[in-house]
Amino acid sequence: MTPLAALIFDWFITALWPLIAASGLRHYSSVLFAAAGLAIGLALLSPWLIARERWRVIFSRRAAPFLAAMGACSGLATVIYISALAYTTATHAVILGQIEVLYSAALSAWLLGERPGPRQILASLLVMGGTALVMSRDLSTPRWQGDLMILATPWLFQLSHIAAKRLPRDLDALTISGGRVIYGLAAMLPFCLWTAARGALWSWAPEALLLLGLQAALLSSINFVLWYTAIRRMDLMKATTIILSYPALTVLFSWLLGREYVGLAQIAGLVLTMSGAMWTSRLVVEAQSADNTLS
């Protein structure tokens, strides 16, 4: 599979993630749903992890610290994100999640010691304006609690991305995906035990098991492999631009399935946040390219 084909499939799967996760919360506690998905996903990846002794690489000194950081940060972010869907909607979650590019720009500015220029400030205002527009309609409802939880996850995903950039160059997508799943499960274990002690929600109903299977196969295994296949072998700007458009597909799916009403505020917020996110991403990549040229 070519990197572009992998990214297109990943774009489609990523758009489904909030909808599957929100549906799963009707049958499972959020932590157990996320952890069980990772456990089954690990079982699906195991034949490829055993091949070529990828297990040894995952636990090796040169890779384990970075894979552990990736798994811990992404695992914690996933728990918070899925838990937030008990309060807010999938549409709100994907729109508000676009604020991740502001975290990325802030970290880049901090690490590179650069001040944001006028274009960066304007792009950031677009993202913040769209986010505020979406949240403003829910300040009098419990949704704002979930919205705030969603806004708390991007910095964790960014830390996971930073750890991924420090991985040895010879690691393939399957090894990285397996490591992320294994260490993510380890990070979730304390939360699973705490949830189980307080009486966790779990269902063996066919519909519930189908959702769990989709979570495991699509989001906890195939999704990771496709993403790392794409970003390790193609232009970062192209990958970022394509993947950042997934909220539009999530909103479309949600509307077509009759899951929620998509009003003018959500559409306007989606347009603003996506415009600002893509612009911010482009500016960050341009700055990194300029630094590489100078060096």
Secondary structure, DSSP 4 states (H G I P E B T S, - for coil): --HHHHHHHHHHHHHHHHHHHHHHTTTS-HHHHHHHHHHHHHHHHHHHHHGGGHHHHHTSTTTHHHHHHHHHHHHHHHHHHHHHTTTS-HHHHHHHGGGHHHHHHHHHHHHHTPPP-HHHHHHHHHHHHHHHHHHHTTTTSTHHHHHHHHHTSHHHHHHHHHHHHTS-TT--HHHHHHHHHHHHHHHHHHHHHHHHHT-------HHHHHHHHHIIIIIIIIHHHHHHHHHTTS-HHHHHHHHTTHHHHHHHHHHHTTSS---HHHHHHHHHHHHHHHHHHHHHHHHHHHHHHH-
